[in-house]
Amino acid sequence: MSDLTRRAACYGIGTGSVVALAGCTEAGGPATGRDGSDGTDGSGTDGNGTDGGDGDDDDDGGDEHSFVVQQTGAALSGASWKRTERLGFCALFTADDDPSWLLAEAPEEAEEFVAETDFAESVLCYVESVGPNTCYDEITFDGAGVEDGTFVADATVLGPGDDDVACGEAITYSGAFVRVTGGPLPDAARLSITDGWGETGTLRSDDGILDPERLRGGIRPDGEPSSLPASFDCDADGFERHPQLYEGGVNWGSGGGIGSDGDGDDGSLALRVVTDFGDATGDEPTDAAGSGGDGDADDLTVARGDRFRIELTNVSGDAASVGSRAKYNLELRTEGGWTELRGTDGDPGVGYNDLAIAVPPGGTLEWEFEMTETGLVEDGPRADAFRVCPDLVPGRYRFVFFGADDLAVAFDYEG
C-alpha cells in the first residue's frame, strides 16, 4: 500500500476489501505519531495493512488506535431500516455483544474478519447506507478517530466515479465493518454519513435499527374505557382460568427481553396492537396513530369478528432474546382489575419451557387473533383445551407478553 495517498488509505479504496486506517483523526488531515510525523510510511499504514505504531502508550499518556475496514457488499441487516426515514444504520460490537445475527448471509471474507477480531483488544463498528444504483456498493471512511470514548468518522457511500461506467438501475444498500484496535476502546459510535444521493446526516450506535415512533399500530387507547364490566365470571362448573404469570405492573409498549432489569427502561423491544393491517409492504405506517404513543380510541377499537394483530419488534441494533410465543395473557379490565379471558374445564395444567428465541434487529414476532370467543384461542397454546368464558362483552382488553419485560398493549371492543 505504499503507493496510496493518505486520503485513499483513509477512504479504504484501491487495495481490495480490507484497508487499515492509522490515526486518521481529522477529515483530510494527517495522523500524528509520537515524533510529530504521521507515524506511518506515508500511506496511512506501515505497508502491510497494519498500524505503523508499536501500540505502546507514549510517555505523556497519549492514546493510539488503528482502524481496519472490511466491505460487506450488500447490507447484512437486510436493510430493516427505511431509507425514507433515515440515511443508514450503525452498531458497535464490544466483548459483551454478539454480531452473529449479521452474518447469516455475509460473504466469507466478512465472516472471517469478524472471527479474527480479538474483542479483548478491539471493537467492531458496522455501518450501512444506500445509493441510487448498483454501483453504490461500498462505504468509505475518512477522519477516523476516538473522541471521549466514541468512535467517530466521516462515512460516504462510494459511487462509480465515472459517468461511463454502466450501473444497474436498482436502489442498493451497502455495508462495511470497521475494526477499532487500541486503547482505550470506544463504547459508542457517531458517524457522519453521506448516502448515494449526497444527503448527509449523523448515525449513532445507540439509535437502534428502527424508530419506534414510526411503527404501525398503537399501544393503548386514550382515556378511560366507555364500558367497565363489574366482573367476568364463568358459570361453568370446574372452569379454571389461565394464571396471570407476570408480577406487579406491566410495561406499556416498550421494554427489554430476557435478562433485562424488568423496569422497561431497556426499550429494545416495542409491542404494538395493529387493527388496520394496511399496506403489506410496510413502506409507510398506515395506522392513524402512527406515533408509537398511546394512540386514540378510534384507532384501537375492534368490533365482533374483526381481526387484529399483536406485533413485537426489536428496534435495537442488537439481537434480543425472548421466551416462547405462548407466554402471554389475554385480559379484560373489570371493576375488580384485569381478568384473564381463557381457561379450561378443569386444572389448566399450564407449564412453559425456558427456551429462548432470538429476535434479530428489525425482526418481528406476530400474533393474529379474531375478536370472537373461538378466534382468541384457536391459534394459541393448547387450543384444544382453552376456551373463553363467559362470552365477550364490550370493554377494554389487553395482551401481556410475559416472555419478555411484561410488555402490554390494549384495545377497546365495542361488541
C-alpha positions as CSV (number, residue, x, y, z in Angstrom):
1,M,0.0,0.0,0.0
2,S,3.0,2.3,-0.1
3,D,1.8,3.9,-3.3
4,L,-1.5,5.1,-1.8
5,T,-2.1,8.6,-0.7
6,R,-3.3,9.2,2.8
7,R,-6.8,10.2,1.6
8,A,-7.1,6.9,-0.4
9,A,-6.0,4.9,2.6
10,C,-8.5,6.7,4.9
11,Y,-11.2,6.1,2.3
12,G,-10.5,2.4,2.2
13,I,-10.1,2.0,-1.6
14,G,-7.6,0.7,-4.0
15,T,-6.3,-2.4,-2.1
16,G,-9.2,-4.8,-2.0
17,S,-11.8,-5.3,0.7
18,V,-9.6,-4.7,3.8
19,V,-7.7,-1.5,4.4
20,A,-6.1,-0.2,7.6
21,L,-6.7,3.4,8.7
22,A,-3.9,4.6,11.0
23,G,-4.8,7.6,13.1
24,C,-7.0,9.4,10.5
25,T,-8.1,11.7,13.3
26,E,-9.2,14.7,11.2
27,A,-11.0,14.8,7.9
28,G,-8.3,15.1,5.3
29,G,-5.7,15.8,7.9
30,P,-2.5,13.9,8.9
31,A,-2.2,11.4,11.7
32,T,0.3,12.3,14.4
33,G,2.9,9.9,15.6
34,R,5.0,10.2,18.8
35,D,7.7,12.1,16.9
36,G,5.3,14.5,15.3
37,S,5.4,12.6,12.0
38,D,2.4,10.7,10.6
39,G,3.6,7.5,12.3
40,T,3.4,5.5,9.1
41,D,5.2,5.1,5.8
42,G,3.1,8.0,4.3
43,S,0.3,5.8,3.1
44,G,-1.6,5.7,6.4
45,T,-0.3,2.2,7.2
46,D,3.1,0.5,7.6
47,G,2.9,-1.1,4.2
48,N,1.3,-4.4,5.3
49,G,-2.1,-3.3,6.3
50,T,-1.4,-2.6,10.0
51,D,-0.9,0.3,12.2
52,G,2.5,1.8,11.9
53,G,2.8,2.4,15.7
54,D,4.2,0.0,18.2
55,G,0.9,0.0,20.2
56,D,2.6,1.1,23.5
57,D,1.4,4.1,25.4
58,D,3.7,7.0,24.9
59,D,5.3,8.9,27.8
60,D,2.7,11.6,28.0
61,G,-0.3,9.2,28.1
62,G,-1.4,9.7,24.5
63,D,-3.8,7.2,23.0
64,E,-3.2,5.2,19.8
65,H,-5.8,3.5,17.7
66,S,-5.8,1.7,14.4
67,F,-8.8,1.3,12.1
68,V,-9.3,-1.6,9.6
69,V,-12.2,-1.6,7.1
70,Q,-13.9,-4.7,5.7
71,Q,-16.5,-4.1,3.0
72,T,-19.5,-6.5,3.1
73,G,-21.1,-5.6,-0.2
74,A,-24.9,-5.9,0.4
75,A,-26.3,-4.7,3.7
76,L,-26.2,-7.6,6.2
77,S,-29.2,-6.4,8.2
78,G,-31.5,-6.9,5.2
79,A,-31.9,-3.1,5.3
80,S,-34.5,-3.4,8.1
81,W,-34.5,0.4,8.3
82,K,-36.3,2.5,5.8
83,R,-34.4,4.9,3.5
84,T,-37.3,7.3,3.5
85,E,-36.8,7.8,7.3
86,R,-33.0,7.7,7.7
87,L,-29.7,7.7,5.9
88,G,-28.3,4.5,7.3
89,F,-27.7,2.4,10.4
90,C,-24.7,1.7,12.6
91,A,-23.9,-0.6,15.5
92,L,-20.9,-1.0,17.8
93,F,-20.0,-4.5,19.0
94,T,-17.8,-5.0,22.1
95,A,-16.8,-8.1,24.0
96,D,-20.3,-8.1,25.6
97,D,-22.2,-8.2,22.2
98,D,-22.9,-10.9,19.6
99,P,-22.6,-9.8,16.0
100,S,-23.6,-13.2,14.6
101,W,-27.1,-12.0,13.7
102,L,-25.5,-10.0,10.9
103,L,-23.6,-12.9,9.4
104,A,-26.4,-15.2,8.2
105,E,-25.8,-14.1,4.6
106,A,-22.5,-12.4,4.9
107,P,-19.7,-13.1,2.4
108,E,-16.9,-15.4,3.6
109,E,-14.5,-12.5,3.9
110,A,-16.8,-10.7,6.3
111,E,-17.3,-13.8,8.4
112,E,-13.5,-14.3,8.7
113,F,-13.0,-10.6,9.5
114,V,-15.4,-10.9,12.5
115,A,-14.0,-14.2,13.6
116,E,-10.4,-12.8,13.6
117,T,-11.4,-9.9,15.8
118,D,-10.0,-10.1,19.3
119,F,-12.6,-8.3,21.4
120,A,-10.1,-8.1,24.3
121,E,-8.2,-5.6,22.1
122,S,-10.7,-4.3,19.6
123,V,-14.3,-3.4,18.9
124,L,-16.3,-3.6,15.6
125,C,-18.4,-0.8,14.2
126,Y,-20.8,-1.9,11.5
127,V,-22.3,0.7,9.1
128,E,-25.0,0.6,6.4
129,S,-26.2,3.2,3.9
130,V,-27.8,3.3,0.5
131,G,-27.3,4.6,-3.1
132,P,-29.4,5.1,-6.3
133,N,-27.9,2.3,-8.4
134,T,-25.8,-0.9,-8.2
135,C,-22.5,1.0,-8.4
136,Y,-23.1,2.4,-5.0
137,D,-21.9,-0.8,-3.2
138,E,-19.1,0.4,-1.0
139,I,-18.8,2.6,2.1
140,T,-15.7,4.6,2.6
141,F,-14.3,6.3,5.7
142,D,-12.3,9.4,6.4
143,G,-11.4,11.2,9.6
144,A,-11.5,8.1,11.8
145,G,-10.7,8.6,15.4
146,V,-11.8,8.0,19.0
147,E,-13.1,11.0,21.0
148,D,-14.2,10.8,24.6
149,G,-15.0,7.1,24.3
150,T,-16.8,7.4,20.9
151,F,-15.6,6.1,17.6
152,V,-16.1,8.9,15.0
153,A,-15.6,9.1,11.3
154,D,-16.9,10.6,8.1
155,A,-18.5,7.7,6.0
156,T,-19.6,8.1,2.4
157,V,-21.3,5.7,0.0
158,L,-18.9,5.4,-2.9
159,G,-20.4,5.7,-6.4
160,P,-19.0,4.7,-9.8
161,G,-16.7,7.8,-10.1
162,D,-17.0,7.7,-13.9
163,D,-20.0,8.7,-16.0
164,D,-19.0,6.0,-18.5
165,V,-19.5,3.1,-16.0
166,A,-22.6,1.1,-16.6
167,C,-24.7,0.7,-13.5
168,G,-27.8,-1.3,-12.8
169,E,-31.0,0.6,-12.1
170,A,-31.7,-0.6,-8.6
171,I,-31.6,1.1,-5.2
172,T,-28.6,-0.6,-3.5
173,Y,-27.9,-1.0,0.2
174,S,-24.2,-1.5,1.2
175,G,-22.4,-2.2,4.4
176,A,-18.9,-2.2,6.0
177,F,-17.2,-3.2,9.2
178,V,-14.5,-1.0,10.9
179,R,-12.3,-2.7,13.4
180,V,-11.0,-0.3,16.1
181,T,-8.0,-1.5,17.9
182,G,-6.0,0.3,20.7
183,G,-6.8,1.9,23.9
184,P,-8.9,2.9,25.5
185,L,-11.6,1.2,23.4
186,P,-14.7,3.2,22.5
187,D,-18.1,2.1,23.8
188,A,-20.2,4.1,21.3
189,A,-20.0,5.3,17.7
190,R,-21.0,8.5,16.0
191,L,-20.6,8.8,12.2
192,S,-21.3,11.5,9.7
193,I,-22.8,9.6,6.8
194,T,-23.3,10.7,3.2
195,D,-25.6,8.5,1.1
196,G,-25.5,7.9,-2.6
197,W,-27.8,10.9,-3.3
198,G,-25.3,13.2,-1.5
199,E,-27.5,13.7,1.6
200,T,-25.5,13.9,4.9
201,G,-26.7,13.1,8.4
202,T,-25.5,11.6,11.7
203,L,-25.7,7.9,12.7
204,R,-25.3,6.8,16.3
205,S,-24.8,3.3,17.6
206,D,-27.5,3.8,20.2
207,D,-30.1,4.9,17.7
208,G,-31.2,1.3,17.0
209,I,-32.2,-0.1,13.7
210,L,-35.9,1.1,13.7
211,D,-37.6,4.2,15.0
212,P,-40.3,3.1,17.5
213,E,-42.2,6.3,16.6
214,R,-42.6,5.0,13.1
215,L,-44.0,1.6,13.9
216,R,-47.6,1.0,12.8
217,G,-50.2,0.4,15.4
218,G,-50.7,1.8,18.9
219,I,-50.1,1.0,22.5
220,R,-53.4,1.7,24.2
221,P,-56.4,3.9,23.8
222,D,-56.5,7.3,25.4
223,G,-58.7,7.9,28.4
224,E,-60.9,5.5,30.3
225,P,-62.9,2.8,28.5
226,S,-66.6,3.5,27.8
227,S,-67.6,0.3,29.3
228,L,-66.3,-1.2,32.6
229,P,-68.0,-4.5,33.5
230,A,-68.3,-5.4,37.1
231,S,-66.7,-8.8,36.6
232,F,-66.0,-11.5,34.0
233,D,-67.2,-14.6,35.8
234,C,-67.8,-18.0,34.2
235,D,-70.8,-20.1,35.5
236,A,-69.4,-23.4,34.1
237,D,-68.6,-25.9,36.8
238,G,-64.9,-26.7,37.2
239,F,-63.8,-23.8,34.9
240,E,-60.2,-22.8,35.8
241,R,-58.6,-19.6,34.4
242,H,-55.2,-19.4,32.9
243,P,-53.0,-17.9,35.6
244,Q,-51.6,-14.4,35.3
245,L,-47.9,-15.2,35.0
246,Y,-46.4,-11.7,35.4
247,E,-45.8,-9.9,38.7
248,G,-47.0,-6.4,39.5
249,G,-47.3,-3.8,36.9
250,V,-46.6,-4.1,33.2
251,N,-44.5,-2.1,30.8
252,W,-46.8,-0.4,28.2
253,G,-45.4,-0.8,24.7
254,S,-41.7,-0.9,25.4
255,G,-39.1,-2.9,27.3
256,G,-36.3,-5.4,27.1
257,G,-36.0,-9.1,26.5
258,I,-34.9,-11.9,28.8
259,G,-32.2,-10.7,31.1
260,S,-33.4,-7.1,31.3
261,D,-33.9,-5.5,34.6
262,G,-37.7,-5.7,34.2
263,D,-38.5,-2.0,34.5
264,G,-39.0,-1.3,30.8
265,D,-36.0,1.1,30.6
266,D,-34.2,-1.1,28.1
267,G,-36.5,-0.2,25.2
268,S,-35.1,-2.7,22.8
269,L,-38.5,-4.3,22.2
270,A,-41.6,-2.5,21.0
271,L,-45.1,-4.0,21.3
272,R,-47.9,-2.7,19.2
273,V,-51.6,-3.7,18.6
274,V,-52.4,-3.3,14.9
275,T,-56.1,-3.0,14.0
276,D,-55.5,-1.9,10.4
277,F,-53.0,-4.1,8.6
278,G,-52.8,-1.5,5.7
279,D,-50.1,-1.9,3.0
280,A,-48.4,-5.2,3.4
281,T,-45.1,-3.6,2.1
282,G,-44.9,-1.5,5.3
283,D,-43.2,1.2,3.3
284,E,-45.0,3.8,5.3
285,P,-47.0,3.5,8.5
286,T,-50.7,3.1,7.7
287,D,-52.3,3.4,11.0
288,A,-53.8,6.8,12.0
289,A,-51.9,6.9,15.3
290,G,-48.5,6.2,13.7
291,S,-46.7,7.8,16.5
292,G,-46.0,4.8,18.7
293,G,-47.6,6.7,21.5
294,D,-50.9,5.9,23.2
295,G,-52.9,6.3,20.0
296,D,-56.6,7.2,20.3
297,A,-59.8,5.3,20.8
298,D,-60.8,5.3,17.1
299,D,-57.6,3.6,16.0
300,L,-57.6,1.0,18.7
301,T,-61.2,-0.2,18.6
302,V,-62.4,-3.5,17.2
303,A,-65.8,-5.0,16.5
304,R,-67.0,-8.6,16.8
305,G,-65.4,-10.7,14.1
306,D,-62.6,-8.2,13.4
307,R,-59.1,-9.5,13.0
308,F,-56.2,-7.7,14.8
309,R,-52.5,-8.4,15.2
310,I,-50.0,-8.0,18.0
311,E,-46.5,-7.2,16.8
312,L,-43.3,-7.4,18.9
313,T,-40.4,-5.7,17.1
314,N,-36.8,-5.5,18.0
315,V,-36.0,-1.8,17.3
316,S,-32.4,-2.0,18.7
317,G,-29.1,-2.7,16.9
318,D,-28.5,-6.0,18.8
319,A,-30.3,-9.3,18.9
320,A,-32.8,-9.7,21.7
321,S,-33.8,-12.9,23.5
322,V,-37.5,-13.6,24.4
323,G,-39.4,-16.6,25.7
324,S,-41.8,-18.8,23.9
325,R,-44.5,-17.1,21.9
326,A,-47.1,-18.9,24.0
327,K,-46.1,-16.8,27.1
328,Y,-48.9,-14.3,27.1
329,N,-52.1,-13.3,29.0
330,L,-55.3,-12.1,27.3
331,E,-57.3,-10.0,29.7
332,L,-60.4,-7.8,30.2
333,R,-60.4,-4.8,32.5
334,T,-63.2,-5.1,35.1
335,E,-64.1,-3.2,38.3
336,G,-62.0,-5.7,40.2
337,G,-59.0,-5.4,37.9
338,W,-57.6,-7.2,34.9
339,T,-59.1,-10.7,34.4
340,E,-57.7,-13.4,32.1
341,L,-60.2,-14.5,29.4
342,R,-59.1,-18.0,28.8
343,G,-59.4,-21.1,30.9
344,T,-60.0,-24.9,30.9
345,D,-62.7,-27.2,32.2
346,G,-60.5,-28.5,35.0
347,D,-56.9,-27.9,36.0
348,P,-55.3,-25.8,33.3
349,G,-52.0,-27.6,33.8
350,V,-50.1,-24.7,32.3
351,G,-46.4,-25.1,32.1
352,Y,-43.8,-23.2,30.0
353,N,-40.3,-24.1,29.0
354,D,-37.2,-21.9,29.4
355,L,-36.2,-21.9,25.8
356,A,-35.2,-18.5,24.4
357,I,-36.0,-17.2,20.9
358,A,-33.5,-14.8,19.3
359,V,-35.2,-11.8,17.6
360,P,-32.7,-10.1,15.2
361,P,-32.6,-6.3,14.9
362,G,-35.6,-5.3,12.9
363,G,-37.2,-8.7,13.4
364,T,-40.9,-9.0,14.4
365,L,-42.9,-11.7,16.2
366,E,-46.6,-11.7,15.4
367,W,-49.8,-12.9,17.0
368,E,-53.0,-12.7,15.0
369,F,-56.5,-13.0,16.5
370,E,-60.1,-12.8,15.5
371,M,-62.4,-11.0,18.0
372,T,-64.6,-13.9,18.8
373,E,-64.6,-16.5,21.6
374,T,-63.0,-19.1,19.4
375,G,-60.8,-16.7,17.5
376,L,-59.0,-15.7,20.6
377,V,-57.8,-19.2,21.3
378,E,-57.7,-21.1,18.0
379,D,-54.1,-20.2,17.2
380,G,-52.8,-20.1,20.7
381,P,-51.3,-22.6,23.1
382,R,-53.4,-25.7,23.9
383,A,-56.2,-24.5,21.5
384,D,-57.9,-27.9,22.0
385,A,-58.3,-27.2,25.8
386,F,-58.6,-23.5,26.3
387,R,-61.8,-21.5,25.8
388,V,-63.1,-18.1,26.6
389,C,-65.8,-18.0,29.3
390,P,-68.2,-16.2,29.6
391,D,-68.9,-14.6,26.2
392,L,-67.1,-11.5,25.3
393,V,-68.5,-8.2,26.5
394,P,-67.7,-4.6,25.4
395,G,-64.8,-3.1,27.3
396,R,-61.0,-2.7,27.3
397,Y,-58.8,-5.7,26.6
398,R,-55.1,-6.2,26.8
399,F,-52.3,-8.5,25.7
400,V,-49.4,-9.0,28.1
401,F,-46.3,-10.8,26.9
402,F,-44.5,-12.2,29.9
403,G,-41.9,-13.8,27.7
404,A,-40.1,-10.5,27.8
405,D,-40.3,-7.5,30.0
406,D,-44.0,-8.0,30.9
407,L,-44.9,-5.9,27.8
408,A,-48.5,-4.9,27.3
409,V,-50.8,-3.3,24.7
410,A,-54.6,-2.6,24.9
411,F,-57.6,-2.0,22.7
412,D,-61.3,-1.5,23.1
413,Y,-64.0,-3.9,22.0
414,E,-67.3,-2.3,21.0
415,G,-69.3,-5.6,20.7
